[in-house]
Amino acid sequence: MPNLQAPVVGAPDSGSEVCEDLKKTRDATVKEELPPSKTKGATIAVGMATTPSGTEMMGGASSISKSTVKKGGKYAHWAQGVKKGQTSNVKTCDGKTFQYKQGGRPKEGHAEAKIIEDFFKGGGQGKLVLSITKKPCEDCQRLIDEVNKGTDGQGDCDIITVCK
């Protein structure tokens, strides 16, 4: 996956250069790395985390399972996330551990959820900008909102930006 070195300062808006670069990276990654069997109907996302230790890129795909992401393997640089029922790594703005709603298809496997989980597994410090092929589902939007504003919606953490 191409590695962007552009730093994120604050939260870019949807028309920012950072978001344009992320969209290009996401599209190139889909074209170069993922066979049609991994893209048809899947949500693909690319995230750029700016942390105290630097800038890091990560990809996430709803079609790439946690077990497929192995050190040294083809998808080694893709986000793993957490398995259904596993405790989330994510801390909400008010310091609580995020709780996925259970039942039906697990939302932990969505592209953006995997990237956010891996960001918090690495400490969750700094900012995360996401470029996603589809609008986040209701549950993933709740995940993003609780990271940014807390479970009560009153916080002011603003850690995650989703490019439009």
Summary of the structure (lengths in Angstrom):
residues: 164
radius of gyration: 14.7
end to end distance: 21.3
largest distance: 42.2
contacts: 501
relative contact order: 0.19
helix: 30%
strand: 17%
